[in-house]
Amino acid sequence: MSTTRGLFVTGTDTGVGKTITSAALLAAMRAAGEPVLAYKPAVTGTEEPPGAWPPDDQLLARVSDDDPRAVTSATFGPPLSPHLAARLAGQPLDPAALIARARERAATGTLVAEGVGGLLVPLTDSFTIRDLAAALALPVVIVARTALGTINHTLLTIEAARHAGLTVAAVVLNQWPADPGVLELSNRETLAALGEVEVATLGRVADIDGLAAAGESLPWRRWLAQPTSAAAHIA
């Protein structure tokens, strides 16, 4: 069992809003006086054209007042799975080093660790995001879409997390509309019932200045108090 304090943020897929959710949590915790640090094992797609938000490592570093080089262990240009991006770059990721780096980050404060893509995305040919989450033994927050299809994707992610002995603290439905319709409301209700999990919502965040308020709308204090995972697969 880990004594690390923090949360592990994963998603049902790529592009669901993990980094925005992680940044919102970091900003809210920091505004509340929580000594918080971020960690993301790898960032891919740094060669893509600039978007509305900074690259993941830069955004996480900015909201936690940190150095982007400290937030992640590796960055890769192509928008690929990290195991493939690392292989093509000739820079394979070392699972033991990733775990050690995350634990080192957590030694001085509350850790918000963010995965890459979904829970079963490989960091190497035999080490996944789920393996990293299990090693850190942090409560898991699953970020999901609100739209059609989210029930299946989210329940599968919950099942995969629990199968590894991870505690699922909550699901966050990202980009929650100001006026949710019958589909969104039904998705939230169904996920809570079938997943036996707390389902929170995060509205659209316009810019970096809105992150702290968005994060404060989430019950992160309660999530931090959740028990750590039942078992860690990697010591």
N, C-alpha and C positions, 0 to 999 in steps of 0.2 A: 504493500500500500504506500502510496506517495503522500508526503507531507506538504507537497507543493500547493500553494493557494492560487486559484485561478480558474479559467474556463478554456475549453477547447472548442473553437468555432469551426464547424464543418458545414457542408451543403449537400443538397440533393443532386447537384450538377455544377458545372462551371457557369459563371455568369448570373448566379442567383442573388448575389449581393452579400457574399461572405465578408468581403473587405470593408464595405460600407458599414455593415453590422458590427464588425470588429472595431472599426474606427469610432463608431458611435459609443460602443462600450468603453473604449479607452478614454475618449474625451469626457464622458460622464464620470467615470471613476476618478480621473485626474482632477476634474472640477470639484469633486467631493473630497479631495485630499487623500485619495487612495494612492499609495506608491505603486504605480502600475507600469509594466513593460510589455512590449509586443514581441512575438516571434512567429515567423513564417519560414518553414524549412527551405523553400525555394520559390522564386518568382520567375515566371516565364512570360514571353511576349513583350519584352522590353523594347523590341525593335518596331512595334506597331505604332502607327501615327498617334500623336497625343489626343486624348479624349477629354471629356468633361472633368475627369478626376485625375490626379497624379498617379503614377505607377504605384502598385500596392505597397512596396517597401517604403517609398517616399511618403505616402499618405499615413501609414501606420507610424512612421517615425515622427512625422510632423505633429500628429495629435498627441503623441506621448513625449514630445520634446526630446527626441533621441536622434541618433545617427542612422541613416538607412542601412549602412554597412553592418550595424549591430543587430538590426531587426531580422535579417535573413542570412542564411548560410551560403546561398548561391543565387545568381541571376543569370538568365539565359535569354537571348534575343528572340528566337522563334516561339510562336504561340503553340507549344506542344506539351504533351504530358511530360512531367519533370524527368522521368526515367529516360525517355527518348531524347529530350533536349540535352540532358547530361551526357548521354552516350555520343550524340552527334558532336558535342563540344569537346569530347575527350576528357571530361571532368566528372567521373562517376561520383555519386553521392555516397557517403559512408554513414550507414544507419547509426552506428555507435557515436559518431561525431555529432550527428544531428540531435540525438537524445542528450548528449552531454552539453551541447550548446543551449538547448532549451532549458535544461536544469540549471545551468549557470545563470541564465537570464532570470530564472525564477528565484534564485537565491537572494536577490535583493528587493523583491517586491511581488506584488500580485501579477501573475502572468496571463495575458490574453494570447493564446496560441491559435493560429489560423492555419487550416489545412490548405491544400491545393486541389481545386476541383472537388470531387466527391470523396467519400470515406474510403473507397477501395481503389483510388488512384495510386498507381505505383510510383514510389520514389526511386526504387531500384527494381531489378527483375524479381526480387523476392521480399521486398519490404514496402508496405503500403502506408498511406496516411493513417489508416486504422491501427497499424502496428505502432506508429509514433504516438497516437492518442492513448493506446493501451499502456505504453511505457511511461507516459506522463501521468496517467491515472487521474485526469481532471474531469469534472463534470462536463458533458458535451452539450453544446447548443447547436441545433440543426437549423440552418437557414434554408427556406423553401420559397417557391413561387406561390402566388395566390390562385393561379389560373388552372384550367382544366388539365388533368394529369398529375397534379401535385399530390393527390392522395396516394396513388401507387408509389411514386418516387419517394415520398416522405416516409411511408410505412416501411418500405424496403430498407431505407437508411436507418430507421429506428431499430428494425430487426437486426441489421448487420452490426450496429453498435452494441446492442444488448447481448448478441451472441458472443461478442468479444469481452463481455463482462463490464462494459462501460455503463456509467450512469448517465442517462439522458435527462438533463436538467429541464430542457424546454425545446420547443420548436418555435422559430420566429418566421412568420409569414411576412416577407419583405415586399415593399412597394404597396402596402395596404392602402386602398383608396379611401378618400375622405367620406365617400358615400357608398359603402360596400353593397353589392347586389346579392341576390339569392345564392349565386354560385359561390362567391367568397365566404359568405356567412355559413353556408352548408359545408364547405371545405374545412373551415375552422372547427366547426362542431364535430364533424366526422373524424378529423384527425385527433382531436382531444379524446373522443370516445374510443375509437379503435386502437389508437396508439397509447392510450392510458398515460397521457402526457400533458403538461401545461403547454398551451398554445398562445403565444404573445404575437402582437402585430407591430410592425415598424412602418410608418408612413414614408412617403417620398421625401428624401433629404435633398434640398436644393444645392447646398454648397457646404464647404468645410465649417463655416460659422454656425451651421445648424446641427452639427453632429452631437454636441454635448446635450442639447435639449432632447434630441431624438433618443440618445442613449439613456437619458434619465427617465424616459417613458417606459423603459424596460425594467423589470424587477431584478436587476443584476445582483443586488445584495442578497436576496433569497437564493439565487442560483449559486452564488459563491458558498453559501452555507450547505449546499447539497453534499451528500457523502461522495467520496471519491470512488473510483471504479472498484469492482469486486476483485479484480485480478489484473495484474500487469503481465503481458505476454513476454516482455523483454526486461530484464533487470537493469 
